[in-house]
């Protein structure tokens, strides 16, 4: 629903509120990737984040960045992922 809401807001040129929906759409997808690809449940995510001293959002972004590196994704693409998701997070 967040992605759909973001699209509606963007179509109506309501860019500022669209950022919130856009970020949470990405965040929900990242949480799904953590579960579907790495088998990390939502409960374990919270626990792992706490144990690492990070908030859940930062933990997920960091974990995915590390996994992109392990998978051999080009450093420029990893840096772009990190830059864009952090910009979006900051702007929300």
Backbone torsions as a table, in degrees:
resi	resn	phi	psi	omega
1	UNK	NA	-33.6	179.5
2	UNK	-63.4	-38.8	178.4
3	UNK	-65.4	-44.1	178.3
4	UNK	-61.7	-42.6	178.9
5	UNK	-63.6	-41.1	178.5
6	UNK	-61.1	-43.6	-179.9
7	UNK	-62.1	-43.4	178.7
8	UNK	-61.7	-47.1	-179.2
9	UNK	-63.3	-40.5	177.9
10	UNK	-65.2	-43.3	178.3
11	UNK	-59.9	-31.3	179.6
12	UNK	-90.4	7.8	179.6
13	UNK	60.9	32.9	175.5
14	UNK	-101.8	72.3	-169.9
15	UNK	-68.9	-41.6	-177.5
16	UNK	-58.8	-51.7	179.1
17	UNK	-70.8	-20.2	179.2
18	UNK	-67.8	-25.0	-178.2
19	UNK	-63.3	-43.1	179.3
20	UNK	-57.6	-50.7	-178.9
21	UNK	-65.6	-37.4	178.9
22	UNK	-63.2	-46.9	-179.4
23	UNK	-62.2	-47.8	-176.9
24	UNK	-68.2	-26.8	172.5
25	UNK	-63.3	-45.7	177.7
26	UNK	-64.7	-43.0	-178.9
27	UNK	-61.6	-43.9	178.8
28	UNK	-63.9	-37.4	177.3
29	UNK	-66.6	-40.5	178.4
30	UNK	-63.4	-40.0	177.0
31	UNK	-62.8	-40.0	177.8
32	UNK	-63.9	-43.3	178.8
33	UNK	-60.4	-42.5	179.3
34	UNK	-59.1	-39.3	179.9
35	UNK	-77.4	-50.6	-172.0
36	UNK	-70.5	-39.7	-176.3
37	UNK	-92.8	-31.4	-173.8
38	UNK	-116.1	-3.4	176.4
39	UNK	68.7	21.2	-179.2
40	UNK	-92.7	111.8	-178.4
41	UNK	-70.3	165.7	-179.5
42	UNK	-63.7	-35.2	178.4
43	UNK	-66.9	-42.8	179.8
44	UNK	-66.8	-34.8	177.0
45	UNK	-55.6	-49.2	-179.6
46	UNK	-61.5	-42.3	179.9
47	UNK	-65.7	-46.3	178.9
48	UNK	-61.4	-40.4	179.5
49	UNK	-63.1	-46.0	179.4
50	UNK	-60.5	-44.5	-179.1
51	UNK	-65.0	-30.4	-179.7
52	UNK	-84.9	-8.2	-178.5
53	UNK	79.6	14.3	-179.3
54	UNK	-112.0	157.8	171.0
55	UNK	-76.2	157.8	-175.0
56	UNK	-55.1	-42.8	-178.5
57	UNK	-61.0	-47.2	-179.6
58	UNK	-65.9	-38.0	178.7
59	UNK	-61.4	-47.3	-178.3
60	UNK	-64.0	-46.2	179.5
61	UNK	-59.7	-45.9	179.6
62	UNK	-63.3	-43.3	-179.8
63	UNK	-62.8	-45.8	-179.6
64	UNK	-65.3	-37.5	177.4
65	UNK	-62.0	-43.1	177.8
66	UNK	-63.4	-42.7	179.4
67	UNK	-65.7	-35.7	175.9
68	UNK	-62.8	-40.4	178.2
69	UNK	-63.7	-45.9	179.6
70	UNK	-61.4	-32.4	-177.4
71	UNK	-80.3	-6.3	176.9
72	UNK	90.4	11.4	177.3
73	UNK	-61.5	137.8	-179.2
74	UNK	-52.7	140.3	-177.0
75	UNK	-58.4	-35.3	179.3
76	UNK	-64.1	-39.6	178.9
77	UNK	-68.8	-39.2	176.6
78	UNK	-63.6	-43.3	179.5
79	UNK	-64.1	-38.4	178.6
80	UNK	-66.6	-42.1	175.6
81	UNK	-57.1	-51.3	-178.7
82	UNK	-59.9	-45.2	-178.2
83	UNK	-63.9	-47.2	-175.7
84	UNK	-69.3	-42.9	-178.1
85	UNK	-69.2	-35.9	178.6
86	UNK	-71.2	-36.4	174.9
87	UNK	-63.3	-45.4	179.8
88	UNK	-63.1	-44.4	177.8
89	UNK	-60.5	-43.8	-179.1
90	UNK	-65.7	-37.1	-175.9
91	UNK	-78.0	-17.9	-175.3
92	UNK	-64.7	NA	NA
